[in-house]
Amino acid sequence: MIGTIRHRVRQLKTNLHLMRTLRLIWSISKKWTTLTLVSIVGESVLYLLLLYIFKHLINEVTKATPFDDEKVRRVLWYLVVITVGTIIYVTVKALSTLAIENQAQRVKESIDEKIHECAVSLDLAFYESPAYFDTMKRAKDAGPEAPNNVVLNLADIAKNSLTLVAIGSILISISWLLLPLLALFVAPTLLVRIRYAEQMYQWRRKQTPVERQAAYLSSLITEDSPAKEIRGYGLGSHIRALYTDIRVKLMGQRLQMTRRNTFKELLTNIMATLGLFACIAYLCFSMIRGRMSVGDMSLFLIVFPQSFGVLQLMSQGISGLYQNNIFINNLFEMFDLRATLNEPENPIAVPQSETVDLVVENMSFTYPHANEPALRNVSLRVPPGKIIAIVGLNGAGKTTLIKLLCRLYDPTEGCIRMDGLDIRSFKSTEYRKHISAVFQDFGKFNITAAENIRWGDIDSQRPSEDIEEAARKSGAHDYIRKFPEGYETMMGRIFENGREVSIGQWQKLAIARAFFSNSRFVIFDEATSALDAVSEEELFQSFRQRIGNRAALIISHRLTAVRHADHIYVMGDGRVQQHGTHEELVAMGGTYSKLFLKKPVGSDSAGHQ
C-alpha cells in the first residue's frame, strides 16, 4: 500500500511541470496574469462578505424581537448592502471572466508563435525524421489549447479555493466535521479522474504515429496535389476506407477507456451523494432537537449543497489541470529540441570578394540513424564564374551533396571551404545567403507571382524591375505578363482568384527566385526537369549571360544541361568516379559515356534522382 502511494507520488512529480508552466505563462503577460489573480481574489472576498451579511439578515429577520422601526431600518440596511454588494460582485465577476479570457488568448497566441519559432530554428535533419513529426503533432495538438486550459484551470481552482475558504469557515462554525467529510466524499472521484488523465496521455503518445497516418490519408483525399492521380486511378474510395478503418479503431479504443472511466466516476459520485445527504439528515435532526438556530439552518441549506458543488468543481479543476499539464509535456518536449548543426561561438564574416570559390575536401557523410554512408571521400571544386555539372545514376549521392553545400547538414568527415575557410566557421544563415538552390521538389508557393520571386531575397528592398528581370532570365515573364493582374496574380487555386499553371511554369518561377537572389553560387538540382526541350535549350544556350558573374552547379540527366559546363563530375555509389570536360569524359569511356554517348541533344537518361 505504502509502495503504491510512493509510486503514485513519483509519477505525479514526473508528469507535472507546473512551475515551468507557470513561469511560461507569467513570461507571456505579467500584467494580465496579475489582473487575473487580483480579480479572482476580489471576487472571492466579495462572495465571503455577501455570505456573512446574508447570515446576519436571516438572523435579524428570525430574531424574536418586536417589529418596530428600528428593526425595519436594520433589515433595509442589510438588503441595501446585499443588493449593492451583489451588483459589485457581478461586475467584478464579469471583469474576472474578461481578464481570464484575455490572458488565456494571449497564452494561446504566444504558444502558437513559440511552436513556429521552434520549427523554423530546427535544421533539415529533423524534417527527415519520423520521430520529429510525432513530436510536432503532439505539440500542435496540445499547443493552442492546453496552456489556455491550464490558465482557466488555475483560475477556477484559485476561485473555488477562496470560495471554499469562505464557505468552509461558515460550515466549521456549524460543525467542524462537515468540511473534512465533504473532502473525503469527493476525493475518490478526483483520484479516478487523475488516473484517467494518465491513461489518456499514455494512449495518445502511443497512438501518435497512427494518427499521423490517418492525417496523411485525409490529406490525400482533401488536398489538391494528389487529386488528379487519385481520381485517375479511382483510389478515392480505397483511401477513404483505409482512413475510416484507422479512425474507427482509434474511436473504439478511446470510447472503451471512456466507458470504464465513466462507470468508476459514477460509483464514486453515488458514494459522495449518499454521504452528502447523510450529513443533511444529521443536521436536520440536530435542528429538530434545538441544537441549531433557524439562521444557521437556513444558511446551511444554502451553503452546504453549494460547498459540495464547489468541491466537485475543484476536483474537476485539479484533474483537468493535471491532464492539461501532462499534455503540456508535449510542448516542452518540442521546445527542448535543439538544432543539430553546430553554430560557431565566434562566427567570422563570409568573404565578400567576387572571386571566392567552393571547395569540397575529402568529404564523407552518413545520414542520422543510417548505417551506410551516403557520400564517401568526395572532393570537387566550384571556381568563381564557372559552370560545374554533376551527373550520375539514381542514388549516386548527388542531392545529398547539394544538401551539404547548402549547409543543411554538416559533413561526417572532411569539409567544405569557401575562399579557403571552413563554412562551419560562418553563421549558417549568413552563409546560405550566398547560395541559391533550385531543388527537384521545389516549392510551389500560393502567393503572388511577384512574391514567389521576391522570396529569393526576402530581406532586400529591391525594385519591381529586378523581379521582372529575374523572371525574364528564367522564362517566367512570358506567361506572367499575359495574366490580367500581371505580377500581382495569385498563384495556385487554393485561394480566391488564384491562377494554376503547368509544372514547367512553376519551375520557371522557382528558377526566377534563384536568379533574384544576390547569391554568388547558383545550384540547379534537376531544376529544368519539367521544362520543355525548347525552353531548356534557350535557358542553357545563354546560361552564362543569365547567371552573370556567379558560379553555377548543375545536376542533370540531360545532355542539354551539362554539355556547356566547364567541368563535369561523375558520381556513383557516393563517390566521384570521373571528372573532366564533356569531350574528355566521352573519350574516357565508363559511366559518363553510358549516360550520354550517342544520346540526342535534350534527351533524358533512364531516370533521375
C-alpha positions in Angstrom: 0.0 0.0 0.0 2.7 2.5 1.0 4.8 1.4 -2.0 1.8 2.1 -4.3 1.3 5.6 -2.8 5.0 6.3 -3.2 4.9 5.2 -6.8 1.9 7.4 -7.5 3.6 10.4 -5.9 6.7 9.8 -8.1 4.5 9.5 -11.1 2.8 12.8 -10.3 6.1 14.6 -10.0 7.3 13.1 -13.3 4.2 14.1 -15.2 3.7 17.6 -13.7 5.8 20.5 -14.8 3.6 23.0 -13.0 6.3 25.5 -12.0 7.7 25.6 -15.6 4.2 26.0 -16.9 3.5 28.9 -14.5 6.8 30.6 -15.4 5.9 30.3 -19.1 2.5 31.8 -18.5 4.0 34.6 -16.4 6.6 35.4 -19.0 3.9 35.8 -21.7 1.9 38.5 -19.9 2.7 39.7 -16.4 0.1 42.5 -16.5 -2.9 40.3 -17.4 -1.7 37.5 -15.1 -1.7 40.0 -12.2 -5.1 41.4 -13.2 -6.5 37.8 -13.4 -5.2 37.0 -9.9 -6.5 40.3 -8.4 -9.9 39.9 -9.9 -10.2 36.3 -8.7 -9.3 37.3 -5.1 -11.7 40.3 -5.2 -14.5 38.1 -6.5 -14.0 35.6 -3.7 -13.6 38.2 -0.9 -16.9 39.8 -2.1 -18.6 36.5 -2.1 -17.5 35.8 1.5 -18.7 39.2 2.6 -22.1 38.7 1.0 -22.5 35.4 2.7 -21.6 37.0 6.1 -24.1 39.8 5.6 -26.8 37.3 4.4 -26.4 35.3 7.5 -26.9 38.4 9.7 -30.0 39.3 7.6 -31.5 35.9 8.2 -30.8 36.1 11.9 -32.3 39.6 12.1 -35.5 38.5 10.3 -35.9 35.4 12.5 -34.9 37.1 15.8 -37.7 37.2 18.3 -37.8 41.0 18.7 -40.6 43.5 18.2 -41.3 44.5 14.6 -40.6 48.2 15.1 -39.0 51.0 13.0 -35.5 50.1 14.2 -35.8 46.5 13.1 -37.2 47.7 9.7 -34.2 50.0 9.3 -31.7 47.3 10.1 -33.4 44.9 7.7 -33.5 47.5 4.9 -29.8 48.4 5.6 -28.9 44.7 5.2 -31.0 44.5 2.0 -29.4 47.6 0.5 -25.9 46.4 1.4 -26.6 42.9 -0.1 -28.1 44.5 -3.3 -25.2 46.9 -3.8 -22.7 44.2 -2.9 -24.3 41.8 -5.3 -24.1 44.3 -8.2 -20.4 44.9 -7.4 -19.9 41.1 -7.2 -21.5 40.6 -10.5 -19.4 43.4 -12.0 -16.1 42.0 -10.6 -17.1 38.5 -11.7 -17.6 39.8 -15.3 -14.3 41.6 -15.2 -12.6 38.5 -13.8 -14.0 36.4 -16.7 -12.7 39.0 -19.1 -9.3 39.0 -17.6 -9.1 35.2 -17.6 -10.2 35.0 -21.2 -7.8 37.8 -22.3 -4.9 36.1 -20.5 -5.8 32.7 -22.0 -5.9 34.1 -25.5 -2.5 35.7 -25.1 -1.1 32.5 -23.9 -2.7 30.6 -26.8 -1.2 33.0 -29.4 2.2 33.1 -27.7 2.4 29.3 -27.6 1.4 29.0 -31.3 4.2 31.5 -32.1 6.7 29.6 -30.0 5.9 26.4 -31.8 6.5 28.0 -35.2 9.7 29.7 -33.8 11.0 26.3 -32.7 10.1 24.7 -36.0 11.9 27.4 -38.0 15.0 27.1 -35.8 15.4 23.4 -36.4 17.6 22.1 -39.2 16.7 19.7 -42.1 17.7 16.6 -40.2 14.5 16.9 -38.0 12.3 17.1 -41.1 13.7 13.8 -42.4 12.9 12.0 -39.1 9.5 10.3 -38.3 10.2 10.9 -34.5 10.2 14.6 -35.1 6.9 14.6 -36.8 5.4 12.6 -33.9 6.8 15.3 -31.5 5.4 18.1 -33.7 2.0 16.6 -33.9 1.7 16.1 -30.2 2.9 19.7 -29.6 0.5 21.1 -32.1 -2.4 19.1 -30.6 -1.5 20.3 -27.1 -0.2 23.7 -28.0 -3.1 26.1 -28.7 -5.5 24.6 -26.1 -3.5 23.0 -23.2 -1.8 26.2 -21.9 -5.1 28.1 -22.4 -6.9 25.4 -20.4 -4.2 25.5 -17.7 -4.8 29.2 -17.2 -8.6 28.5 -16.9 -8.0 25.6 -14.6 -5.7 27.6 -12.3 -8.2 30.4 -12.3 -11.1 28.1 -11.4 -9.1 26.3 -8.7 -8.0 29.6 -7.2 -11.5 31.0 -7.3 -13.1 27.8 -5.9 -10.4 27.5 -3.2 -11.2 31.0 -2.0 -14.9 30.3 -2.2 -14.3 27.1 -0.2 -12.4 29.0 2.4 -15.4 31.3 2.8 -17.9 28.5 2.8 -15.7 26.4 5.0 -15.5 29.0 7.7 -19.3 29.0 7.9 -19.5 25.2 7.9 -16.9 24.9 10.6 -18.9 27.4 12.7 -21.8 25.0 12.4 -19.8 21.7 12.8 -16.1 21.2 12.3 -16.7 17.7 10.8 -18.7 18.9 7.8 -15.8 20.2 5.6 -13.5 17.2 6.1 -16.4 14.9 5.4 -17.1 16.7 2.2 -13.5 16.5 1.1 -13.5 12.8 1.9 -16.6 12.2 -0.2 -15.1 14.0 -3.3 -11.5 12.5 -3.1 -12.3 9.2 -4.8 -13.7 11.0 -7.8 -10.6 13.1 -8.0 -8.3 10.1 -7.9 -10.3 8.4 -10.7 -10.1 11.4 -12.9 -6.3 11.8 -12.4 -5.8 8.1 -13.2 -7.9 8.6 -16.4 -5.8 11.6 -17.4 -2.6 9.5 -17.1 -4.1 6.7 -19.2 -5.3 9.1 -21.8 -1.9 10.7 -22.0 0.0 7.4 -22.5 -2.6 6.3 -25.0 -2.3 9.5 -27.1 1.6 9.2 -27.1 1.4 5.6 -28.2 -1.2 6.4 -31.0 0.6 9.4 -32.4 2.1 7.6 -35.5 -1.2 6.0 -36.3 -3.0 9.4 -36.0 -0.4 10.9 -38.3 -1.0 8.1 -40.8 -4.7 8.9 -40.7 -4.0 12.6 -41.2 -1.8 11.8 -44.2 -4.6 9.7 -45.8 -7.0 12.5 -45.1 -4.7 14.9 -46.9 -4.6 12.6 -49.9 -8.4 12.9 -50.1 -8.8 16.6 -49.4 -5.7 18.4 -50.9 -5.1 19.5 -54.5 -1.7 17.9 -55.3 -2.7 14.3 -55.5 -6.3 15.0 -56.7 -5.7 14.1 -60.4 -3.9 10.8 -59.7 -6.3 9.6 -57.1 -9.2 10.2 -59.5 -7.4 8.8 -62.5 -6.7 5.5 -60.7 -10.0 5.5 -58.8 -8.3 5.5 -55.4 -10.7 7.7 -53.5 -12.9 5.0 -52.0 -10.0 2.8 -51.2 -8.1 5.6 -49.4 -11.3 6.7 -47.6 -11.8 3.1 -46.4 -8.2 3.0 -45.0 -8.8 6.3 -43.3 -12.1 5.2 -41.8 -10.6 1.9 -40.6 -7.9 3.7 -38.6 -10.4 6.3 -37.2 -12.9 3.7 -36.2 -10.2 1.7 -34.3 -9.0 4.8 -32.5 -12.5 5.8 -31.7 -13.3 2.3 -30.3 -10.2 2.3 -28.1 -11.0 5.8 -26.8 -14.6 5.0 -26.1 -13.7 1.8 -24.3 -11.4 3.9 -21.9 -14.1 6.5 -21.5 -16.8 3.9 -20.6 -14.6 2.4 -17.9 -13.8 5.8 -16.5 -17.5 6.8 -16.6 -18.5 3.7 -14.6 -15.8 4.4 -12.0 -16.8 8.1 -11.7 -20.5 7.0 -11.4 -19.7 4.8 -8.4 -17.6 7.5 -6.7 -20.3 10.1 -7.3 -23.0 7.9 -5.9 -20.9 7.4 -2.8 -20.3 11.1 -2.5 -24.1 11.8 -2.9 -25.0 9.3 -0.2 -22.5 10.9 2.1 -23.9 14.4 1.3 -27.5 13.5 2.2 -26.4 11.6 5.3 -24.9 14.9 6.5 -28.0 16.8 5.6 -30.2 14.3 7.5 -27.9 14.5 10.6 -28.2 18.4 10.7 -31.9 18.3 10.1 -32.4 16.2 13.2 -30.0 18.5 15.1 -32.3 21.4 14.3 -35.3 19.5 15.4 -33.6 18.8 18.7 -32.9 22.5 19.1 -29.1 22.3 18.6 -29.1 24.7 15.7 -30.7 28.2 15.1 -33.1 28.9 12.2 -30.5 31.3 10.7 -27.7 28.6 10.9 -30.0 26.0 9.3 -31.1 28.4 6.5 -27.5 29.3 5.8 -26.5 25.6 6.0 -29.2 24.6 3.4 -27.8 27.2 1.1 -24.1 26.8 1.7 -23.8 23.0 2.2 -25.0 21.9 -1.2 -23.0 24.7 -2.7 -19.9 23.6 -0.9 -20.4 20.2 -2.3 -20.6 21.7 -5.8 -17.5 23.8 -5.2 -15.6 20.7 -4.1 -16.8 18.9 -7.3 -15.6 21.8 -9.4 -12.3 21.8 -7.6 -12.0 18.1 -8.3 -12.7 18.8 -12.0 -10.3 21.7 -12.0 -7.5 19.7 -10.3 -7.9 16.7 -12.6 -8.2 19.0 -15.6 -5.1 20.9 -14.6 -3.2 17.6 -14.2 -4.4 16.4 -17.6 -3.6 19.6 -19.4 -0.3 20.0 -17.7 0.9 16.5 -18.6 -0.1 17.2 -22.2 2.0 20.4 -22.0 4.9 18.0 -21.6 4.5 17.5 -25.3 5.1 21.2 -25.8 8.1 21.3 -23.6 9.4 18.2 -25.4 9.3 20.3 -28.6 10.7 23.5 -27.0 13.7 21.5 -25.7 14.7 20.3 -29.2 17.9 21.9 -30.4 19.3 22.2 -33.9 22.0 19.6 -34.7 24.1 22.0 -36.7 26.7 23.5 -34.5 26.9 27.2 -34.9 30.3 28.8 -34.1 30.6 30.7 -30.9 32.5 33.5 -32.7 31.5 33.4 -36.3 33.6 35.1 -38.9 32.3 37.2 -41.7 31.6 35.5 -45.0 34.2 36.7 -47.6 32.8 39.4 -49.9 35.2 39.0 -52.7 33.8 38.3 -56.2 36.5 35.6 -56.8 35.6 33.2 -54.0 35.3 29.5 -54.7 33.7 26.5 -53.1 36.0 23.5 -52.5 34.9 20.1 -51.2 37.7 18.3 -49.5 37.6 14.5 -48.8 34.1 14.8 -47.6 32.1 11.8 -46.3 28.6 11.9 -44.9 26.2 9.5 -43.2 22.6 10.4 -42.5 21.4 10.3 -38.9 20.1 6.9 -38.0 21.6 5.4 -41.2 24.2 2.7 -41.2 25.8 3.2 -44.6 27.4 6.5 -45.7 25.7 8.4 -48.5 28.9 10.1 -49.6 32.5 8.7 -49.4 35.6 10.8 -49.7 34.2 13.3 -52.2 36.4 16.1 -53.5 35.5 18.8 -56.1 35.8 22.5 -56.8 33.3 25.2 -57.9 35.5 28.0 -59.2 34.2 31.6 -59.4 32.3 32.4 -62.6 32.4 28.8 -63.9 29.6 26.2 -64.6 30.2 22.9 -63.0 28.0 19.9 -63.7 27.4 16.7 -61.7 25.9 13.6 -63.3 25.3 10.1 -62.2 22.7 7.4 -61.8 19.9 7.4 -59.2 21.2 7.0 -55.7 24.7 8.3 -56.6 24.6 10.9 -53.8 24.1 14.0 -55.9 21.2 15.5 -54.0 22.9 14.7 -50.7 26.0 16.6 -51.9 23.7 19.6 -52.6 22.3 19.5 -49.1 25.8 19.7 -47.7 26.8 22.5 -50.0 23.7 24.4 -48.7 24.8 23.5 -45.2 21.5 21.8 -44.4 23.8 19.1 -42.9 27.4 19.1 -41.8 29.9 16.5 -43.1 30.7 13.5 -41.1 34.3 13.7 -42.3 36.2 16.2 -44.4 34.9 19.8 -45.0 33.6 22.3 -47.4 35.6 25.6 -47.8 34.6 29.0 -49.2 37.6 31.0 -50.2 39.8 28.6 -48.1 37.6 29.0 -44.9 35.6 26.1 -43.5 31.9 27.0 -44.0 31.3 25.8 -40.4 33.1 28.9 -39.2 30.3 31.1 -40.7 26.9 31.7 -39.2 24.8 29.3 -41.2 22.1 31.9 -42.1 24.7 34.3 -43.4 26.4 31.6 -45.4 23.2 30.4 -47.1 22.6 34.0 -48.4 25.4 33.2 -50.8 23.9 30.0 -52.1 20.6 29.9 -54.1 19.4 26.4 -54.9 16.5 25.1 -57.0 15.7 21.6 -55.7 13.9 18.8 -57.5 11.0 19.2 -55.2 10.9 23.0 -55.4 8.3 25.0 -53.5 5.0 26.0 -55.2 4.0 28.9 -53.0 0.4 30.0 -53.2 1.3 33.7 -53.1 1.6 36.3 -55.9 4.0 35.8 -58.8 6.0 38.8 -57.6 6.3 37.4 -54.0 7.2 34.0 -55.4 10.3 35.6 -56.9 11.0 38.1 -54.1 11.3 35.3 -51.6 14.6 34.5 -53.2 16.0 37.6 -51.4 13.3 38.4 -48.8 15.4 40.9 -46.8 16.1 43.1 -49.8 14.2 46.2 -50.8 14.9 45.9 -54.4 12.5 47.4 -57.0 10.0 45.5 -59.1 12.2 45.9 -62.1 14.6 43.4 -60.6 11.8 40.9 -60.1 10.8 41.3 -63.7 14.5 40.9 -64.8 14.8 37.6 -62.8 11.5 36.4 -64.5 12.9 37.2 -67.9 16.1 35.3 -67.2 14.1 32.2 -66.2 11.4 32.5 -68.9 8.6 33.1 -66.4 7.9 36.6 -67.7 6.5 35.3 -71.0 3.4 33.8 -69.2 3.2 36.1 -66.2 2.7 39.2 -68.4 -0.3 37.6 -70.0 -2.2 37.5 -66.7 -4.7 40.4 -66.2 -3.1 41.1 -62.8 0.4 40.5 -64.1 2.9 40.0 -61.3 0.2 40.5 -58.7 -1.6 37.3 -59.8 -2.2 34.8 -57.0 -0.5 31.5 -58.0 -2.3 28.2 -57.4 -6.0 27.6 -56.9 -6.1 27.3 -53.1 -7.1 30.9 -52.6 -9.7 33.1 -54.4 -8.8 34.3 -57.9 -5.7 32.1 -57.9 -4.2 31.0 -61.2 -2.9 27.5 -61.7 -0.1 26.9 -64.2 1.8 23.9 -65.5 4.6 22.3 -63.6 7.1 23.7 -66.0 5.8 27.2 -65.4 6.0 26.7 -61.7 9.6 25.5 -62.2 10.4 28.7 -64.1 9.1 30.7 -61.1 11.5 28.7 -58.8 14.4 29.4 -61.2 13.5 33.1 -61.2 13.6 33.0 -57.4 17.2 31.8 -57.6 18.1 34.4 -60.2 16.6 37.2 -58.0 18.9 36.1 -55.1 22.1 38.0 -54.6 24.0 34.8 -54.1 27.3 34.1 -55.6 26.6 30.4 -56.3 23.6 29.0 -58.1 22.7 25.3 -57.7 20.3 23.6 -60.0 19.2 20.1 -58.8 17.3 18.8 -61.8 15.9 22.3 -61.9 14.9 22.0 -65.6 13.3 18.6 -65.4 9.8 20.0 -66.0 10.8 22.4 -68.8 10.0 21.5 -72.4 13.0 20.9 -74.7 12.8 24.4 -76.3 12.7 26.3 -73.0 15.6 24.2 -71.6 17.7 24.8 -74.8 17.0 28.5 -74.6 17.9 28.6 -70.9 21.3 26.9 -71.3 22.3 28.4 -74.6 22.6 31.8 -72.8 23.1 30.4 -69.3 26.4 32.3 -68.7 24.7 35.6 -69.5 21.8 34.8 -67.3 23.9 34.0 -64.2 26.2 36.9 -64.7 29.4 36.6 -62.7 28.1 33.9 -60.4 29.3 30.3 -60.3 26.8 27.6 -61.1 26.5 23.9 -60.1 24.1 21.9 -62.2 22.8 18.4 -61.5 21.0 16.9 -64.5 20.5 13.7 -66.6 20.1 15.8 -69.8 23.0 16.4 -72.1 21.4 19.8 -72.9 22.0 20.9 -69.3 25.6 19.6 -68.9 27.4 19.8 -72.3 28.2 23.6 -71.8 29.7 23.1 -68.4 33.3 24.0 -67.8 33.9 20.9 -65.8 31.8 17.8 -65.1 31.9 15.4 -62.1 30.5 11.9 -62.5 29.2 10.3 -59.3 28.4 6.8 -58.4 27.9 4.9 -55.2 28.5 8.1 -53.2 31.9 8.8 -54.8 33.4 10.9 -57.6 34.2 8.3 -60.2 35.3 10.5 -63.1 35.7 14.2 -63.8 36.7 16.4 -66.8 35.2 18.2 -69.7 32.5 16.7 -71.8 35.0 15.7 -74.5 37.4 14.3 -72.0 34.8 12.2 -70.3 33.4 10.9 -73.6 37.0 9.9 -74.5 37.5 8.1 -71.1 34.5 5.8 -71.5 32.8 4.5 -68.5 29.7 5.8 -66.7 29.6 9.2 -68.5 29.7 7.6 -71.9 27.0 5.2 -71.0 24.8 8.1 -69.8 25.3 10.5 -72.7 27.1 8.9 -75.6 25.0 8.8 -78.8 22.0 10.4 -77.0 20.2 13.0 -78.9 20.5 16.6 -77.6 17.9 17.3 -75.0 17.1 13.6 -74.3 16.7 12.2 -70.8 18.5 9.3 -69.3 16.7 6.4 -67.7 15.7 8.3 -64.6 16.7 11.0 -62.2 17.4 11.2 -58.5 
